[in-house]
């Protein structure tokens, strides 16, 4: 998922930059009297053997014009000499910051996949900018390079699959509750000459629970599978929790009301059980109110 990959990149960006910039620092000549393109190209060739998978290596002059063809393992990606890349962020950031930088992910013109570019400025002995060495690496591969461990990456993918299974299972339960609620409503609740209040209450409870579970499924799928967590929307989880608790409270309140009517008609001695249920609903309402009251304080932390 693109969103999850971008989120992971933000977590390992410093590590990825450190690795690629280390390769440039070790193999690129710098602060020489007159940096030579052939010497720089030789250093780029060394980097080729150290990075398992990359899209292209190339060299820009101080104006941002590409002065050599792309160094790449893919014959379709060769060429590029003469292109002006001065408008690219990896060029002007390296010029402005005067250090090796790593760009944000962007669609590659070579592969159309998300790519990041590390750029390394090369100066002469007079501290004048001469060239900028660049390497394009796909976002997918940069995550493999910078990820703490392959085991953690495998665990992340496994968790994603497990959460997908749970989401599908809960979604099936929500659909089943909705189906039974609608069936009960139209089979027993709505008659041509009779309105079955009990059946309508039961249908309302089933449909309300279905809505609550669907909200829960939506949150789990977006956060754990798609990677849209609280950093994308800090209030998303809170809103889902409020909707979920609200749906449960509504369902219990309807059940309590139904019990009041039932025991008032057939057995008034058991109406106390309905009162207990109403008390439980009231405590849930107080709990929800306390939760809502505490939200601003949590966001300020």
N, C-alpha and C positions, 0 to 999 in steps of 0.2 A: 504494500500500500504506500502511495506517494507521501501521504501525510505522516505516516509512521516513520518513513525513511528520513524525511526532513527533520522530524523531531529527534531521531537518533543522531543525525548529523550535528544538530546543535549541542548535543551532549558530548560528542567526541571530537568536535571541531578543533579544539586546542591540540589534542593528541595527533590528529591528522596533519595539521599545519606543522607541528614540530617534526614529524617524520619526513614530510616532503621538503621542508626547508633545510633539514639536516643533509638530505641528499644533495641539494643544490650547494650548500656551503662546503661540503666535502669535495665536490667534483667541479665546481665552477671557479675559474680564476677571477680574482678581484683585486683592485687597487694596484694593478700593473701599469707600467708607463703607457702602454698602448695595447689594450685587449685585442686579441686576434680572433677572428671568426672561426678559423680552423681549430684553434686551441679550445674555444668554447664548444664547437661541434663535437670535438673528441670527448669533452666532459659530458655532453648530452648522451653520447653513445654509451658511456659507462653507466649512466642512470638507466638506460634501456634494459641493461642486464640485471638491475637491482629491483625494478618494479615489474611484477609479474604481468599485470594487465593495465594498460593505459591506452588512451585514444590517440594522443599525439604529443610530441615534444617539438618546440619551435623557438625561434629567436626573433625578437623585435629590436629595432634601433631606438634611439632616444625619442624619436618622433612617433613611435608606435607602429612603424611599418615593418612587416615581416621580411626578414632578409635571407632566410633559408626556407627550403621546402619542409613540410612536416616530416618529422621522423616518426614513423609508425609501422606497426606490423601488418596493418590492413592496407593493401594496395589502393583501395577505393578512397582512402583518406589522405593520399599523398598530394603534393602541390601546396598552394597557399602563399608562395613567395609573392611579395608585392602588395598583399592585403594590408589595409590600414586598420589597425585595431586600437587606435587611440581613444575611441569612444567606449571601450570595454572597461568595466570596473577593475579588473585585475591589472590593467595597465596603469590607469591614473592613480589607483590606490598605492601601487608599488612606487610610483614616482613621488607621490605626495608624502607617503610615510617613510620612504627611503629604507625600506626593509622588505624581507620576504613576506608575502601576504597570501591568504587563501580566500578565494571568492565564495560568494553564496552559490547554491545550486541554481543552474539555469539550463534551458534546453540547448543541447549541443547542435551546432550547424552541421556536424559530421554524421551523427547518429540519431539525432532527435530525442535522445534520452537525456535525463537530468545529469549534468556534469558539473564538476568543480575544477577550478584552475588555480594552481599555485604559480606565482610569478616572483622572480628573484632579480633585483636590480644589480647591474654590474657597472662599477665605476673604474676610472683610471686613477693614477697616482695623484692627480690634481683634484680628486673628489668630484669629477664631472661625470654625469650619467652617460654611458655609452650604449648599453644594451639591457634588455630585459629578457631573461630566459623563462619560458613558460612550459608547464606540463598540464595536459587535460586528463583527468581521471573520472570515470563514471561514478555517480553517487553510490551505486550499489557496491562497487569495488572499494571505494574509499571507506565505506562502513566495514568491509571485511578487513581492511588494513588496520583501521584504528580501533576496532571493537576490542574490548578487554580480553575476550576469549571466545573461541569457537563454541565451547560448551555453553556459555551464556547465550550466544546467538541461537544455538540449537534449542535451548530452553525457551527462549523468547518465541520462536516459531511454534514450538510444541504448545506453549501456553495460548498462543493465538488460535491454534486449532481446537484446543480444549474449550476455550471460551466461545468459539463458534458453535461447537456442539451443544454447549449449555444454552446458548442463545436460541438455537433452533428448537431445542426441547421445550424451553419455556414459551417460545412463540407458539408451538403446537398446543401447549396447555391453554394459552390465552385464546387461541382459535376454538378449541374444544369447549371452553367455558362460554364463549360468545355464541357458539352454535346452539348449545343446550339452553342458554338463556333466551335466545330468539325462538327456539322451538317451543319452550315452555310458555312463552308469552303468546304465541299465535295458536298454540294447541289448546291451552287451558285458560289463559288469561283473558283472551278476547273471544267472546261468544256473541252470537247474533242477539240473544235475548238475556244474557247474563254476563256480569263482570266479576271475574274471580280475583278478589283482592289479594288473597294469599299467593296465587300463582304469579300475579304481577310483582309482588314483593320479592318472591324468589327469583324471578327473572332479572329484576333490578340488581339484586345482590350478585348474581352470576356475571352480569354484564359489567358491573362496577369492578369486580375482582379481575375480570378479563382486561379491563383498561389499566388497572394497577400493574398487572404482570407485564402488559405490553410496554408500559413506560419503563419498567425495570429492564426488559430485554433491549429496548432502544439504547438505554444508557450503557449497559454492558457491551453491546456490540460496537457502539461508537468509541468508547474509551479503550477497551481491551483489544478489539480487532482492528478498528480503523485508526486508533491512536489519537483520537480527539479527547484529550483529558482536560483537567482543570486549567492547564496553561493556555488552552485554546479558548475556553470560556469558564471563568472562575465561578460563575453562578450556575452552571449547567447541572452539576451534581446536586446542589442545594434545591434547585427547582424540581428535579426528579424526585428527590426524597420527600419534598412537601407534597407533590402530587400523589406519590405512592402511599404515604401515611394518610393523606386526605381521603383517598379512595377506600382504604381499609376502614377508616372511621365512619365514612358514609355507609359502607356495607354493614358494619356492626350496629350503627344507629337504626338502620332499616330493620335489621333482625330483631333488635330490642323492641321497636315499635310493633312489629308483627307479633312478638311474644306477649306484649301487653294486651293487644286485641284478643289474642287466642285464649290466654288465661282468664281474661275478664269475662269471656263468654262461657268457657267450658269448665274452668277450675280456678276460682279466685284465690284459693289457698296457695297456689304456686306462683302468684304474680310477683312474689318477692325475688324470684330468680331473674325476672325481667328487670327489676330494679337494680340488682347486682350488675347486670350487663350494662345498664344505663350508667351506673357508677364507673364501670371500666371505660366506657366511651368518654365520659367526662375527664377521667385521668389522662386518657390519650390526647384529648384536646388540650389539657394543660401542658402535657409534654410537648406537643407540637408548638404551642404558643411559646414555651421556653426555648425551643430549638430556633424558632424564627427570631426571637429576641437576641439570641447569642450570635446570629450570623454576622452582623456588622462587626462585632468584636473579633470574630475569627478572621474576617477578611483584612482587618487592620494589623493582624500579627505578621 
